[in-house]
Amino acid sequence: MDIKNYFTDYRKCMLVFIAFIFVFVFAMFTPENFADSQNEVMFILLVTVVGLFSIYFSYRNKLKLHNVALVLIIVFGLLMIFFTPPMSFPDESAHFTRAELISEGQLYPEITDKGIYVDSYYFGLQQSYYGTTILDNGSYNDPINDHKGYWEWTTSSPFYSYLLSALGILIAKMLNLTAIWALYLSRIANLLFYGVVAYFMIKIIPKYKLHLLVFSTIPLCVSQASFSSYDAFILTFTLIILTYFIKMYLGEVNGKNLAIFFISVLLISLIKQPYIILAFLVFALPFEDEKLKKISIVAIIAMVVLAILSVGSLFSSLFTTTAIQTYNTSSTTNVSFVGQTRFVLSNPLIIFTLIKDMLVSIPDLFLLKANFFHYTGYKGIKLINFMYVIFYLVFSLFYKIDIELRKKERIILALIFLITYVGINVIFYLTWSPLGSNTILGVQSRYFLPIIALLPLIINTNIKEIEIDEIYIFTFIIICLAGLFLLPITHFY
């Protein structure tokens, strides 16, 4: 046998993948992480088999990038759904409470001094946050009932961002399933929505397909799409926004595409207002119809007004109350949007301190302390973060995009990136940081995913095309997704 010919590209990639599994196991090794070695070995073997299958499937479908994206998102997303303990994703108890209320027909939470009055069947699942897993009995098999109780907090984001999660809960109730299945189906509904939209967006986008696949399979994107949160909704519509921007940039500027683009931007902007800046992407489009250009400008003005009104609860509660606020009856922090605004106006020099904080926090935000969940104590997480950040930066810089952007358009995109980045920090300073604070609290790397999708368009050098088979890119994505799965496995099991 000719050994050289036997080891085809995908077999080489399989060997590299297995090697990285060993690297991850070594990087995450502590007596606490591997306290139950039998479970760890079982899950490591599981993700190894899944990873090898994914590499082979990707190799066989490398000319059908939409198929690859769908399989990677669904397969690794399902691993996260079933093996990440309930309520261990960021603020999942608050998000699930909101979805549960909507499943009962209550579009917005009714707040009392005791908390949010809601069906209490899932309260016992909160113990998972402290280490209980699906291998323990817990309250997972308790029936879904209509017993009521008070939960401490939930969100007040637009109800439509929870419709998929609420649908999953509703299906569990109709089938008389147990409490854990209400959570599982709410997660699955979000994941399927994200995966199917990614499939169709990559399929219909004329160019930029591989870059859209890489973005859609970022470990943090797959993680956020796999639980009961509005983040899955935001990321799904980010894919739509980017796809229709590219379509229009390549000459398909028409009323239908503009409507889909603007509606998508508005829907995520009423959840987090700084995303309204994405509407300004139209200024990078080659308009041939002056009428459409004027309509677009009017649409942008109207959308900005709506986003601003939504901050102060002035916009109709049909769509949103205070989109960036959460209801938390246990919180005693001194936070006030109006008070913080007055503080900044009376102390303008604080702006320079806050700008410095935005800059010095970048390494922690995206590398040193970046986290997929609330837990920043994962041993091995820095290695995975470092690997993926380097990969995404190198890919964005040097993997030649099949779209020619002029300097003017790159500047527009860069300004949109910068303004959105600053806007998210400003919102969290005004609505999450204590009065008079000289630092910005509550900001996490996941909030910047919608603009990270623009990064290759902004910084790509276009100097020299890197000749590399897509299977190697797929393999690295699979390696990092496997590492993502091992983080909660080694932490909880």
N, C-alpha and C positions, 0 to 999 in steps of 0.2 A: 504493500500500500504506500502511495506517495503521501507522506505525512504533511508536506507543505500544501498540497492541494486539498487534503482532507479538512484541514482547519480553515474553513471558509469564514467570511466576515462574521456571520452571526455566531459561529462556534467560538471564535476569538472573543467576541463580546460576552458570551456566556461565561467564559473563564474569568474575564475581567470582573464581571458581576459577582461571581462567587468569591473572588479575592476581596472585593469591597465589603461583602457580608462579613468576612473575617475581620476586616479593619474596623467596621462599625461595632462588632461585638467586643473587640478589644478596647475601642475608645469609650464604650459605655460601661465597661466592666467595673463594678463595685460589689461588695458583698450584699448591699441593700438591693441593687438593681437585679441581681441574679440570685435572690434568696430562695426562689423556688425554681431550681435549674431544670426540672422536668418540664414545666410549662414553657420556660424560655426556649429550650431545645425544640419543643413542638412547634412554637410559633416561628422560630428562625427557619426551621425546615419548610413550614408553610409558605413564608414569604420568598424563600429561595425557589421553590417550585413555581410560584406565581410569577416571580421575576423572570425565570428562564422561559416560561410559556410566553410572557409578554415580549421578550426579545425575539423569539421565533415568529410570533404573530406580526410584530412590527417589520421584521425582515421580509415576510411574505406580502406585506401590504404597504411597503414603503412608497409606492406610487399612489396610494390612496390614503393621504394623510388624515382625512376625516375619519376613516375607520380606525386608524391608530389612536387618534385623540380620544375617540369614544371608548375604546377598550381600556386604555390606560386610566382614564378618569373614572369609569364605572368600576373596574376591578379594584383599583387601589382605594377608591372612595368607599366601596362596600367593606373593605378591610377596616377602614377607619370607623365606619358606622357601627359595625358589630363588635369590634374589639376595643374601641375607646370607651371607657366607662361612662355611664349616663351623667350628664351635668358637668363633665370635666372640660368641655370646650369653653372658650371665653364667654362668661355671663349666660351660659346656656339655660340655667334655671329661669332667668328673667325672660329670655326669648321664648322658651317653651310655655311659660305662663301666658304670654301674649297670644301665642298660637292657640292655646287651649281656650282662652276667652273668645277668640274669633270663631273657633269650631262650635261654640255655643251661641253664636250670633251677636256677640258683644264686640262691636268694631273698635271701641276705645275703652280702656280700663276705667272703672269707677274706683276712685281712691277714697279710703277711709283712714282714720287715725290708726287703726290696727293693721292696715295694709290693703292688699287687693283680695277681695272675697272671690274665691275660685274653687272649682272642684279639687279635692285634695288627694286624689288617688295616686298622684306621682310624687308627693312630698317625700316619701321614703327613699326615692331614687337619689336624693341629694347626698346620701351617705357615700355614694360612689366618688364624690368629689374628694373624699378623704381616704380613698384607697380600695373601696369595695368594687369588685369586678364582676363580670358576667359569670365567672366560675363560682361565685359565692351565691348563697340563696337570697339574702337581702329581701327586698320587697318587690322583686321583679315579677313574680308570678301573682301578685295581688290583682284582683279584678278591677276593671275600670268601673267606678261607681260615681254617684252624684252627691257624695258626702262633701260638704263645704268646709273650707278653712281659709285662714288668712296667710297670704304669701307676702314677703317683705317688699318685693320690688318687681317692676317690669319696665318695658319701654313704652314710649308714646310715639313711635315712628309711624308713618302711614300704614294703614291696615293692609293695603294691597301687597306689601312686602312680606307678609306672613301667610298669604292665601295658600301657597303650596304646603307649608308646614301644617296649617290648619286642616287642609284636605287629608293629609296623611293621618292625623289624629282622628278625623271624622270617619275614615275608613276603618280604623282600628275599633272605634266604638260600634260601628254598624256590624262588624264581624264578631263582636263580643270577645275581643282579644284581651290580653293582660296588659298591665301598665307599661311594661318594657316595650311592647309592640306599638303602643301609641308613640313612644319616643322614636323607635326604629323607623316606623313608617313616615313620621314627620321629617326625619333626616333623609330617608330614601327619596321622598318626593322632591326635596331641594336638589339632591344629587342628580336625579334623572333629568330634571329640568335643565340644570347646568350642562350635563353631558350631551343631551340631545341638541340643545342650542349650539354648543361648541361644534358638534358634528355638522350641522347644517351651515353654520357660518364659515367654517373651513372649506366646506364643499362649494359654497357659492361665491366666496371671495375670489376675484380674478387673479390677484397676486398676493404676496405676503403670507401665503399659506403656512409655510414652515414656521415663520415667526409667530403667527397666531396660535399654532399648535404648541410651540414652546411656552408662550404666555399662559395658555389655558391649562397646561399641565405643571405649572409652578407648584411645588409641594404646598405652599401656603394657600394657593387658590383651591387646590383639591381638598385641603383640610377645611377651609372655610365653607366650601360647597357641600360639606358632608355633615352639617348639623343644623339645628333649628334656629337659624338666624337670618336677618335681612341681608347679611353679607353675601349669601348665595344669590340673592336677587340682584344685588349691586354688580357682582362679578358677571352674572349672566348677561345683563344689559350692557355691561362694558364690552363684551364680545360683539354685541349687536352694533354698538356705537362705532367701534373700531372698524368693523366690516363695512358698514355703510359709508363711513368716511373714506375708506380706501376705494370703494366702488365709485363714489362721486369724484374723488380725486383723479381717477382714471377715465373720467369723461361721462359717467352716468348721473349727471346732475339733473334731477327731475323732481316734480312735486311729490311723488310717492316716496322716493328715497329720502328727501329732505324731511318729510313728515315722520317717517320711521326713526330717523336720526334724532330729531328734536324731541319727539315723545319719549324716546329712550333716555335722553339726557335729563329731561324734566322729571321723569319717574325716579331716577336715582338722586337727583338734586334735592327733592323734597325729603329725602332720607338724610343726606349730608349735603348741606348747601354749597360748599366749595366746588362740588362737582359741576355746578352750573357753568364754570369756566370752560368746560369741554365743549359747550355750544359754540365757542369762538373758533373752533376748528374749521368752521365754514369759511373763515377769512383766508384759509389756505387753499380753497377750492377754485378751480378755473371756471367761473361763471360765464356762460355765453348769453344767457337770457337775463337781461337787466331787471325784468319784473321779478324773477325768482330771487335775485340778489336783494332787492328791496324788501320782498316778503320775508326773507331770512333775517334781515336786520330788525324788522318789526317783531319777528318771533323771538329773537334774542332778548330784545328789550322787555317784552312781556314776560318771558321766562325768568329773567333776572329779578323783575319786580315781584313775581310770585315767590321766588326763592327767598328774597329778603323778608317779605311778609310772613313767610312760614317760620322764620326765626323768632319773631315776636308773638306768635300765636294769633296773629291778626287774620291769617288766611282761614277760609272755611274749614271746619273740622270734618267736612265730608272727605277730605283728602289727608289732612294732617293737623295735629295740634302742635306741640313744640317738638320738632323732629329730632333735635339733637339732645333733648332732655330725657332723663329716665326718672321714673317714680321709684324712690327708695325711702321707705319710711324709717329704715334703721340708720340712715346717713345723718350725721351731725356736722358735716363739713360746712364751712362758711363760704357758700358759693352763691353768686348772684350775677346774672348777665348785666343788669343795669348798674349794679354797684361796681363791678369790675370795669365797665366802660367808663364810668365817672372817675375811677381811680386812674386809668390810663390818661384821660383828658387832663386831669389835674397834675399828673406826673409824667409828662411826655418823654422824659429821658429814660423811663423804664423800657421804652421801645427798643433802644440800643441793647439793653441787657437781655431782652427777649430774643432779639436777632442773634446775639451771641449764643444763647441757649439753643436756638434752632440749629446752629452750625455745629456746636460741640457735641450735640446729642446724636449726630448722624452715625458715627461708628457704633454706638450702643444700639441705636434704633434698627439698623440694617445688618449688623454683624455680631457684635460682642454679646449683646443682650437680647437679640431678636428671638422671638419665641412663637411657636405654632399654637400654643395654648397659654393659659395663665402661668403654667409652671416654667420658671426660668432656671430651675435647678437640675434640669436633665443633664446627666453626664454624657458627653458626646455631641450635644446640640451645636456647640461652636464649630466643630469639624464640619458638620453637614451644612451649616449656614455659610461658612467660609467657602466650601466647595461650590455651593450653588451660586453665591454672589459672584465669585470669580468666573464661573461658567457663563452666567447671564451677561456679565459685563463684556467678556471676550466675544461671546456670540453677538451681542448688540453692536460691538465695535467693528468686528472684522468679517462676520459672515455676511457676504454681500447681499443686500436686499434687491429685489427685482423691480424696484420703483425708483425713479429718478426724482429726487427732491432738490429744488433750488435752494440757495442760501436763505432767501426771504422766507420760504415755507418752513425751513428748519428753525429759523428765529422765532416764527409765530408759535410753533410747537414747543420750543424751549420756554418761551414766556408763559404759555399755558401750563406747562409742567411746574415752573417756578411759582406762579401765582396760586395754583391749586395747593402746592406744598405749603406755602405760607398761610393760605386760607384755612387749611385744616388745623394748623398750629394755633391760629388766632381763635377759631371756634372753640378749641379745647381750653384755651386760656380763659376765654370769657365764660364758658359754661361748665368747666370741670375743675379749674384751679381755684384754690381759696383766695378770697379777697386780698389784694396787696401782694400776692405771690410774685417772686422774681424768677420763677421757673414755670414751665408748662407741663402740666400733669395729664396723664391719661392717653397720650399719643402712642399708638402702636403701628408697627410697620404695615399691618394689613390694610390700614386706611389709605395707603398710597398705591395700592395695586392698580386702580384704574389709570393712573398716570405712568406707572412703570411700563404699562403696555405700549406707551409711546416712545420709550427710550431708544429702541433700535432705529426708529425714524429720525431721531434727533442726533444721535452721536455716531451712527455708522460712517466709517471712513470712506468706503467705496474706492479705496486705493487699489487693493488687490483682492480678488476673489479667493476665498479659502476653498480649496477642493477637498471636500470631505464627504464621505458617504453618509446619508441620513441615518443609517443604522447605528452609527457611533453616537449621534446626538440622541437618538431614542434610548440607547443603552444608558447614557449618563442620566437622562430623565428618570428612567426606571430605577437606577441605583439610588437616586435621591428620594424617590417615592418609597422605596424599600426602607431607607433610613428613617423617613418620616414615620412609617408604621412601627419601626422598632423603638422609637422614642417612648410612646405610651406603654408598649409591651414591657420594656425593661423597667419602666417607672412603676407600673401598677401591678404587674403579674409576678 
